[in-house]
Amino acid sequence: MVAFVTAFTFAPILIKYLNNLRAGKQIRSSDKAPVFAKLHQKKEGTPTMGGVLIWGTVVVIALFLWAMSAIFGGFWDYLNFIDRAQTYLPLAAMVIAGTLGAVDDVLGIKRIGPNGGGLRMRDKLVLYLALAFVGALWFFYRLDWDVLVVPLIGQVSIGWFYIPLFIFIITASAHSANVTDGLDGLAGGVLLFAFIALTVVAFALGRYDLATFGGVVIGALLAFLWFNINPAKFFMGDTGSMALGITMGVIAMLTNTTLFLPFFAPILVLESASVIVQLLSKKVRGKKIFYSAPIHHHFEALGWPESQVTMRFWIISAIFSALGLALFFLNRFF
């Protein structure tokens, strides 16, 4: 509730500030993405970088509660959720990824860089891989983690293979969140269900500081969605998708629910898979499978209203998140 009220209060201020900065979204040209340009040309100029509201709210609340705990102690100690074992890593990952995403957003707004501005996808992948590699080494060598929980089977030690697995999960989470951020309310909604599921998991495991961190993210996400649903007042931007995608992956690794992520975030998997399939089909067969990729643009091209695509993807996310949680609690018996 505190996170929601805080983010909700500052959202109009941020929107006005972004408008004054002319931080408007640049739509790809029709020659490079004809279907996308036709469907979304009217959105050009809508402020981007709205994801700052989400991770900025989390950081501000975390630092405020930590400071009050350090100064006054007592009651504030119960509210402070900054903890070395539980929240240092997701907080650090969120801030670093959010900052890098903001840089990419600024480059896009200023039209600095190839393809009309901003980082190329391969450049983003290099950033994802670099962050994931550092995190993988930290988990494996500092935290001594090499165990993977397999649904309905139990814990399996995978040794050094944990490092490439960690890198894959974090990179895939960041990339998938980025490609999903294409319709009003879409990325925010599906990520909301993923963070709700991960927060329930953290609470069930007794990691209450991590669960509180998740609760703050959920509150900030809800406030963001208030202004991001169709017609959006601002977009999440790379600063939001990178921060939330990487943080989601880190929390999944911290709670050892890596193999539950396809249930907690099925739309992210579907979106990335559609991009991969489209690229392979164009290279191998010389023609497309979808009218446009990621797949949410394909459904738009079929005539589905944008809000209909978003809401149906939300429903799918809710159903699969519930199924994932059911599997998680069943797995505790194994």
C-alpha positions as a Python dict, from the first residue, in 0.01 Angstrom:
ca = {
    (1, 'M'): (0, 0, 0),
    (2, 'V'): (284, 239, 85),
    (3, 'A'): (453, 163, -247),
    (4, 'F'): (129, 211, -441),
    (5, 'V'): (48, 544, -276),
    (6, 'T'): (405, 669, -320),
    (7, 'A'): (425, 573, -688),
    (8, 'F'): (69, 694, -756),
    (9, 'T'): (153, 1034, -605),
    (10, 'F'): (468, 1085, -809),
    (11, 'A'): (339, 941, -1139),
    (12, 'P'): (169, 1265, -1262),
    (13, 'I'): (483, 1460, -1171),
    (14, 'L'): (702, 1216, -1365),
    (15, 'I'): (468, 1222, -1666),
    (16, 'K'): (475, 1603, -1675),
    (17, 'Y'): (854, 1604, -1638),
    (18, 'L'): (901, 1352, -1921),
    (19, 'N'): (668, 1556, -2143),
    (20, 'N'): (868, 1871, -2070),
    (21, 'L'): (1187, 1685, -2160),
    (22, 'R'): (1022, 1571, -2485),
    (23, 'A'): (1112, 1216, -2386),
    (24, 'G'): (874, 1074, -2643),
    (25, 'K'): (880, 724, -2787),
    (26, 'Q'): (1025, 696, -3137),
    (27, 'I'): (835, 454, -3362),
    (28, 'R'): (1037, 245, -3609),
    (29, 'S'): (1009, 350, -3971),
    (30, 'S'): (759, 178, -4199),
    (31, 'D'): (1029, 41, -4428),
    (32, 'K'): (1190, -156, -4142),
    (33, 'A'): (874, -263, -3959),
    (34, 'P'): (570, -190, -4179),
    (35, 'V'): (307, -376, -3974),
    (36, 'F'): (430, -234, -3644),
    (37, 'A'): (453, 121, -3782),
    (38, 'K'): (98, 105, -3921),
    (39, 'L'): (-46, -16, -3590),
    (40, 'H'): (147, 213, -3358),
    (41, 'Q'): (230, 533, -3547),
    (42, 'K'): (-27, 723, -3340),
    (43, 'K'): (169, 646, -3024),
    (44, 'E'): (481, 829, -3133),
    (45, 'G'): (566, 1104, -2887),
    (46, 'T'): (413, 932, -2582),
    (47, 'P'): (665, 967, -2296),
    (48, 'T'): (884, 665, -2231),
    (49, 'M'): (1112, 582, -1931),
    (50, 'G'): (806, 535, -1709),
    (51, 'G'): (975, 232, -1556),
    (52, 'V'): (1179, 474, -1344),
    (53, 'L'): (862, 513, -1137),
    (54, 'I'): (869, 142, -1046),
    (55, 'W'): (1231, 83, -950),
    (56, 'G'): (1271, 438, -822),
    (57, 'T'): (983, 384, -578),
    (58, 'V'): (1137, 56, -459),
    (59, 'V'): (1477, 219, -400),
    (60, 'V'): (1333, 526, -224),
    (61, 'I'): (1118, 319, 13),
    (62, 'A'): (1401, 74, 82),
    (63, 'L'): (1648, 353, 167),
    (64, 'F'): (1391, 544, 375),
    (65, 'L'): (1303, 242, 589),
    (66, 'W'): (1671, 149, 624),
    (67, 'A'): (1756, 503, 739),
    (68, 'M'): (1468, 513, 989),
    (69, 'S'): (1574, 173, 1123),
    (70, 'A'): (1935, 288, 1161),
    (71, 'I'): (1833, 610, 1338),
    (72, 'F'): (1541, 504, 1556),
    (73, 'G'): (1545, 122, 1560),
    (74, 'G'): (1255, -46, 1737),
    (75, 'F'): (939, -45, 1524),
    (76, 'W'): (1133, 59, 1213),
    (77, 'D'): (1349, -252, 1236),
    (78, 'Y'): (1043, -460, 1153),
    (79, 'L'): (975, -258, 837),
    (80, 'N'): (1333, -242, 709),
    (81, 'F'): (1373, -509, 439),
    (82, 'I'): (1729, -440, 328),
    (83, 'D'): (1905, -762, 419),
    (84, 'R'): (2246, -887, 308),
    (85, 'A'): (2131, -1245, 249),
    (86, 'Q'): (1793, -1175, 90),
    (87, 'T'): (1763, -837, -81),
    (88, 'Y'): (2112, -700, -154),
    (89, 'L'): (2132, -885, -484),
    (90, 'P'): (1784, -807, -624),
    (91, 'L'): (1812, -443, -517),
    (92, 'A'): (2155, -406, -676),
    (93, 'A'): (2040, -586, -991),
    (94, 'M'): (1733, -363, -1018),
    (95, 'V'): (1930, -38, -982),
    (96, 'I'): (2210, -138, -1222),
    (97, 'A'): (1973, -275, -1486),
    (98, 'G'): (1736, 20, -1450),
    (99, 'T'): (2022, 266, -1495),
    (100, 'L'): (2156, 88, -1804),
    (101, 'G'): (1804, 75, -1946),
    (102, 'A'): (1761, 448, -1884),
    (103, 'V'): (2079, 516, -2082),
    (104, 'D'): (1938, 312, -2371),
    (105, 'D'): (1608, 502, -2351),
    (106, 'V'): (1788, 838, -2363),
    (107, 'L'): (1989, 725, -2667),
    (108, 'G'): (1665, 627, -2837),
    (109, 'I'): (1496, 957, -2755),
    (110, 'K'): (1794, 1155, -2884),
    (111, 'R'): (1817, 925, -3188),
    (112, 'I'): (2177, 845, -3104),
    (113, 'G'): (2303, 512, -3230),
    (114, 'P'): (2223, 268, -3513),
    (115, 'N'): (1876, 196, -3651),
    (116, 'G'): (1740, 536, -3555),
    (117, 'G'): (1874, 549, -3201),
    (118, 'G'): (1933, 336, -2895),
    (119, 'L'): (2125, 14, -2852),
    (120, 'R'): (2095, -269, -3100),
    (121, 'M'): (1949, -593, -2972),
    (122, 'R'): (2289, -762, -2982),
    (123, 'D'): (2432, -478, -2773),
    (124, 'K'): (2156, -530, -2517),
    (125, 'L'): (2227, -902, -2514),
    (126, 'V'): (2593, -830, -2437),
    (127, 'L'): (2484, -617, -2140),
    (128, 'Y'): (2246, -889, -2020),
    (129, 'L'): (2519, -1151, -2049),
    (130, 'A'): (2772, -936, -1863),
    (131, 'L'): (2535, -873, -1571),
    (132, 'A'): (2429, -1239, -1566),
    (133, 'F'): (2791, -1359, -1569),
    (134, 'V'): (2881, -1151, -1263),
    (135, 'G'): (2569, -1275, -1083),
    (136, 'A'): (2643, -1637, -1175),
    (137, 'L'): (2994, -1618, -1031),
    (138, 'W'): (2857, -1458, -714),
    (139, 'F'): (2595, -1729, -663),
    (140, 'F'): (2827, -2019, -742),
    (141, 'Y'): (3148, -1912, -564),
    (142, 'R'): (3032, -1674, -289),
    (143, 'L'): (2697, -1832, -201),
    (144, 'D'): (2809, -2186, -292),
    (145, 'W'): (2485, -2261, -479),
    (146, 'D'): (2471, -2546, -727),
    (147, 'V'): (2134, -2704, -651),
    (148, 'L'): (1835, -2695, -885),
    (149, 'V'): (1481, -2774, -773),
    (150, 'V'): (1302, -2988, -1032),
    (151, 'P'): (919, -2982, -1005),
    (152, 'L'): (775, -3302, -856),
    (153, 'I'): (1123, -3455, -826),
    (154, 'G'): (1313, -3247, -571),
    (155, 'Q'): (1661, -3101, -542),
    (156, 'V'): (1929, -3197, -792),
    (157, 'S'): (2294, -3092, -764),
    (158, 'I'): (2418, -2970, -1105),
    (159, 'G'): (2769, -2853, -1010),
    (160, 'W'): (2941, -2601, -1238),
    (161, 'F'): (2650, -2622, -1484),
    (162, 'Y'): (2478, -2381, -1247),
    (163, 'I'): (2683, -2096, -1398),
    (164, 'P'): (2559, -2126, -1760),
    (165, 'L'): (2208, -2196, -1633),
    (166, 'F'): (2212, -1877, -1426),
    (167, 'I'): (2341, -1677, -1722),
    (168, 'F'): (2068, -1819, -1946),
    (169, 'I'): (1786, -1749, -1697),
    (170, 'I'): (1888, -1388, -1629),
    (171, 'T'): (1953, -1309, -1995),
    (172, 'A'): (1629, -1474, -2106),
    (173, 'S'): (1429, -1292, -1835),
    (174, 'A'): (1569, -952, -1933),
    (175, 'H'): (1527, -1010, -2307),
    (176, 'S'): (1175, -1151, -2272),
    (177, 'A'): (1059, -859, -2058),
    (178, 'N'): (1203, -622, -2318),
    (179, 'V'): (1024, -776, -2617),
    (180, 'T'): (696, -808, -2422),
    (181, 'D'): (687, -433, -2358),
    (182, 'G'): (499, -348, -2677),
    (183, 'L'): (135, -282, -2586),
    (184, 'D'): (-27, -57, -2327),
    (185, 'G'): (-29, -242, -1996),
    (186, 'L'): (102, -571, -2139),
    (187, 'A'): (448, -602, -1983),
    (188, 'G'): (336, -442, -1657),
    (189, 'G'): (42, -680, -1623),
    (190, 'V'): (220, -1007, -1699),
    (191, 'L'): (516, -907, -1481),
    (192, 'L'): (273, -822, -1203),
    (193, 'F'): (146, -1182, -1193),
    (194, 'A'): (504, -1313, -1201),
    (195, 'F'): (607, -1097, -904),
    (196, 'I'): (292, -1192, -712),
    (197, 'A'): (380, -1561, -755),
    (198, 'L'): (745, -1507, -658),
    (199, 'T'): (640, -1304, -353),
    (200, 'V'): (410, -1585, -239),
    (201, 'V'): (700, -1828, -285),
    (202, 'A'): (940, -1609, -84),
    (203, 'F'): (686, -1579, 197),
    (204, 'A'): (622, -1954, 201),
    (205, 'L'): (998, -2015, 229),
    (206, 'G'): (1019, -1782, 529),
    (207, 'R'): (1223, -1520, 344),
    (208, 'Y'): (1018, -1232, 470),
    (209, 'D'): (1252, -949, 368),
    (210, 'L'): (1253, -1079, 11),
    (211, 'A'): (874, -1114, 25),
    (212, 'T'): (846, -754, 147),
    (213, 'F'): (1071, -644, -138),
    (214, 'G'): (837, -826, -378),
    (215, 'G'): (538, -659, -217),
    (216, 'V'): (691, -316, -276),
    (217, 'V'): (754, -402, -642),
    (218, 'I'): (391, -515, -675),
    (219, 'G'): (259, -191, -522),
    (220, 'A'): (475, 22, -752),
    (221, 'L'): (374, -188, -1054),
    (222, 'L'): (5, -142, -977),
    (223, 'A'): (47, 236, -961),
    (224, 'F'): (241, 228, -1289),
    (225, 'L'): (-35, 23, -1454),
    (226, 'W'): (-296, 280, -1345),
    (227, 'F'): (-134, 524, -1590),
    (228, 'N'): (-6, 267, -1842),
    (229, 'I'): (-328, 89, -1939),
    (230, 'N'): (-479, 187, -2273),
    (231, 'P'): (-449, 470, -2365),
    (232, 'A'): (-111, 488, -2190),
    (233, 'K'): (7, 814, -2038),
    (234, 'F'): (364, 684, -2054),
    (235, 'F'): (553, 370, -2149),
    (236, 'M'): (776, 150, -1934),
    (237, 'G'): (1081, 181, -2157),
    (238, 'D'): (1399, -25, -2134),
    (239, 'T'): (1468, 120, -1790),
    (240, 'G'): (1161, -61, -1661),
    (241, 'S'): (1172, -382, -1863),
    (242, 'M'): (1544, -441, -1796),
    (243, 'A'): (1509, -368, -1424),
    (244, 'L'): (1203, -590, -1377),
    (245, 'G'): (1317, -871, -1606),
    (246, 'I'): (1658, -912, -1445),
    (247, 'T'): (1516, -873, -1093),
    (248, 'M'): (1254, -1139, -1165),
    (249, 'G'): (1529, -1378, -1272),
    (250, 'V'): (1741, -1304, -964),
    (251, 'I'): (1447, -1366, -729),
    (252, 'A'): (1374, -1695, -908),
    (253, 'M'): (1734, -1802, -851),
    (254, 'L'): (1727, -1688, -487),
    (255, 'T'): (1411, -1890, -421),
    (256, 'N'): (1533, -2182, -636),
    (257, 'T'): (1223, -2168, -854),
    (258, 'T'): (1406, -2142, -1186),
    (259, 'L'): (1205, -2418, -1353),
    (260, 'F'): (879, -2262, -1230),
    (261, 'L'): (941, -1939, -1425),
    (262, 'P'): (769, -2066, -1743),
    (263, 'F'): (454, -2097, -1528),
    (264, 'F'): (498, -1766, -1346),
    (265, 'A'): (574, -1577, -1669),
    (266, 'P'): (433, -1780, -1962),
    (267, 'I'): (372, -1479, -2184),
    (268, 'L'): (738, -1378, -2162),
    (269, 'V'): (833, -1726, -2286),
    (270, 'L'): (575, -1707, -2566),
    (271, 'E'): (691, -1362, -2678),
    (272, 'S'): (1058, -1459, -2696),
    (273, 'A'): (977, -1787, -2869),
    (274, 'S'): (775, -1604, -3135),
    (275, 'V'): (1068, -1374, -3212),
    (276, 'I'): (1310, -1667, -3240),
    (277, 'V'): (1073, -1867, -3460),
    (278, 'Q'): (1011, -1565, -3684),
    (279, 'L'): (1383, -1498, -3732),
    (280, 'L'): (1461, -1865, -3804),
    (281, 'S'): (1175, -1891, -4050),
    (282, 'K'): (1290, -1581, -4239),
    (283, 'K'): (1647, -1712, -4260),
    (284, 'V'): (1568, -2074, -4343),
    (285, 'R'): (1242, -2050, -4541),
    (286, 'G'): (1272, -1692, -4663),
    (287, 'K'): (927, -1599, -4534),
    (288, 'K'): (752, -1508, -4211),
    (289, 'I'): (525, -1722, -3995),
    (290, 'F'): (364, -1430, -3813),
    (291, 'Y'): (245, -1104, -3964),
    (292, 'S'): (468, -932, -3710),
    (293, 'A'): (675, -1041, -3411),
    (294, 'P'): (664, -1048, -3111),
    (295, 'I'): (337, -1235, -3121),
    (296, 'H'): (123, -962, -2963),
    (297, 'H'): (170, -760, -3284),
    (298, 'H'): (58, -1064, -3487),
    (299, 'F'): (-274, -1070, -3303),
    (300, 'E'): (-309, -695, -3356),
    (301, 'A'): (-253, -746, -3727),
    (302, 'L'): (-530, -1010, -3723),
    (303, 'G'): (-768, -740, -3603),
    (304, 'W'): (-770, -791, -3226),
    (305, 'P'): (-803, -460, -3041),
    (306, 'E'): (-493, -376, -2838),
    (307, 'S'): (-680, -392, -2505),
    (308, 'Q'): (-818, -735, -2600),
    (309, 'V'): (-471, -876, -2663),
    (310, 'T'): (-349, -733, -2333),
    (311, 'M'): (-641, -861, -2125),
    (312, 'R'): (-628, -1210, -2274),
    (313, 'F'): (-255, -1231, -2208),
    (314, 'W'): (-323, -1119, -1850),
    (315, 'I'): (-576, -1402, -1812),
    (316, 'I'): (-325, -1656, -1941),
    (317, 'S'): (-66, -1519, -1696),
    (318, 'A'): (-307, -1550, -1403),
    (319, 'I'): (-400, -1909, -1486),
    (320, 'F'): (-42, -2027, -1535),
    (321, 'S'): (84, -1841, -1226),
    (322, 'A'): (-179, -2020, -1017),
    (323, 'L'): (-74, -2352, -1172),
    (324, 'G'): (291, -2274, -1100),
    (325, 'L'): (214, -2199, -736),
    (326, 'A'): (18, -2524, -709),
    (327, 'L'): (320, -2714, -844),
    (328, 'F'): (549, -2526, -606),
    (329, 'F'): (349, -2628, -298),
    (330, 'L'): (309, -2984, -423),
    (331, 'N'): (683, -2999, -477),
    (332, 'R'): (745, -2935, -107),
    (333, 'F'): (634, -3291, -41),
    (334, 'F'): (915, -3431, -257),
}
